[in-house]
Amino acid sequence: MPNQTVDKAVAYITCDGKLLVFDHPGIPETGTQVPAGAIAPGEPPAEAAMREAFEETGLTSLVMRRFLGERAFDIAPFGRDEIYHRYFFHLEYEDDSPDRWRHFEEQPYDGGEPVEFELY
């Protein structure tokens, strides 16, 4: 039985009917993703989704559309003795954006090294 639950917020961002996704250049094994990350202690999941979306995309004209649901995932089969409790949200970007851009999260919330995102 996993010994720790980690709360995570996931943001599905749409713009003009398209879903925004990203890759990490130089780390192809991470695959294509949507903005997501850990929820801080006491932080409401919706606020975490907005924070993660901004940190990972640099977009400021984001609007929370709705809560999509939640689900717990046991990630022990992937080598970590944890359960990820994920909260899913739909956000919408209401401004014009390029078809593709790069963004750097200079100060990640977890205190790690800067992270590069290629968004499209």
C-alpha positions as CSV (number, residue, x, y, z in Angstrom):
1,M,0.0,0.0,0.0
2,P,1.5,3.4,-1.0
3,N,2.6,5.5,2.0
4,Q,2.1,9.0,0.6
5,T,-0.6,10.8,-1.3
6,V,0.5,13.7,-3.5
7,D,-2.1,16.2,-4.6
8,K,-1.7,17.5,-8.1
9,A,-3.6,20.0,-10.3
10,V,-3.9,19.4,-14.1
11,A,-4.8,22.3,-16.5
12,Y,-6.4,21.5,-19.9
13,I,-6.0,24.9,-21.6
14,T,-8.0,25.6,-24.8
15,C,-7.6,28.5,-27.3
16,D,-9.7,28.8,-30.4
17,G,-11.0,25.2,-29.9
18,K,-7.4,23.7,-29.7
19,L,-5.8,22.1,-26.7
20,L,-2.5,23.6,-25.6
21,V,0.3,21.0,-25.0
22,F,4.0,21.1,-24.5
23,D,7.2,19.2,-24.7
24,H,10.5,19.6,-22.8
25,P,13.2,20.1,-25.4
26,G,16.2,17.9,-24.6
27,I,14.0,15.4,-22.5
28,P,12.0,13.6,-25.1
29,E,11.3,10.7,-22.7
30,T,8.8,12.9,-20.8
31,G,6.5,13.0,-23.7
32,T,3.9,15.5,-24.7
33,Q,2.1,17.0,-21.6
34,V,-0.4,19.6,-20.4
35,P,0.4,21.9,-17.5
36,A,0.3,20.2,-14.1
37,G,2.0,20.1,-10.8
38,A,1.9,19.7,-7.0
39,I,-0.7,21.5,-4.9
40,A,0.9,23.3,-2.0
41,P,-0.4,22.6,1.5
42,G,-3.5,24.6,2.0
43,E,-3.7,25.7,-1.6
44,P,-7.1,25.2,-3.3
45,P,-6.8,22.9,-6.3
46,A,-8.3,25.5,-8.7
47,E,-5.6,28.1,-7.6
48,A,-2.9,25.5,-8.1
49,A,-4.2,24.8,-11.6
50,M,-4.0,28.5,-12.5
51,R,-0.6,28.9,-10.9
52,E,0.8,25.8,-12.7
53,A,-0.7,27.0,-16.0
54,F,1.0,30.4,-15.7
55,E,4.3,29.0,-14.5
56,E,4.5,26.5,-17.3
57,T,3.2,28.6,-20.2
58,G,3.8,32.3,-19.3
59,L,0.2,33.1,-20.4
60,T,-1.6,35.7,-18.3
61,S,-5.1,35.9,-20.0
62,L,-6.3,32.6,-18.6
63,V,-9.8,32.1,-17.4
64,M,-11.0,29.2,-15.3
65,R,-13.9,27.5,-17.1
66,R,-14.8,24.5,-15.0
67,F,-13.7,21.7,-12.7
68,L,-13.6,18.5,-14.7
69,G,-13.2,15.9,-11.9
70,E,-10.6,14.2,-9.8
71,R,-9.0,10.8,-9.7
72,A,-6.4,8.9,-7.7
73,F,-3.5,7.1,-9.5
74,D,-1.3,4.6,-7.7
75,I,2.1,5.1,-9.3
76,A,3.9,2.3,-7.5
77,P,4.1,0.3,-10.8
78,F,6.3,3.2,-12.0
79,G,8.8,2.9,-9.1
80,R,7.4,5.4,-6.6
81,D,5.5,4.4,-3.5
82,E,2.9,7.2,-3.9
83,I,-0.6,7.9,-4.9
84,Y,-1.2,11.0,-7.1
85,H,-4.6,12.5,-6.4
86,R,-5.2,14.6,-9.5
87,Y,-7.7,17.4,-9.9
88,F,-8.6,18.3,-13.5
89,F,-9.6,21.7,-14.7
90,H,-10.5,23.4,-18.1
91,L,-8.9,26.8,-18.6
92,E,-9.3,29.0,-21.6
93,Y,-6.8,31.4,-23.1
94,E,-8.8,34.4,-24.3
95,D,-6.0,36.2,-26.2
96,D,-4.0,35.6,-29.3
97,S,-1.1,33.3,-29.0
98,P,1.6,32.2,-31.4
99,D,1.2,28.7,-32.9
100,R,4.4,27.6,-31.1
101,W,6.6,29.3,-28.5
102,R,9.2,28.5,-25.8
103,H,8.9,29.5,-22.2
104,F,11.3,29.1,-19.3
105,E,10.1,28.6,-15.7
106,E,13.1,30.3,-14.1
107,Q,12.1,29.6,-10.5
108,P,10.1,26.4,-10.3
109,Y,7.8,26.1,-7.3
110,D,9.7,23.1,-6.0
111,G,13.0,25.1,-6.0
112,G,14.6,23.0,-8.7
113,E,16.5,24.1,-11.7
114,P,14.9,26.3,-14.5
115,V,12.7,24.2,-16.9
116,E,12.2,24.8,-20.6
117,F,8.8,24.3,-22.2
118,E,8.1,24.2,-26.0
119,L,4.4,25.0,-26.3
120,Y,2.1,24.4,-29.2
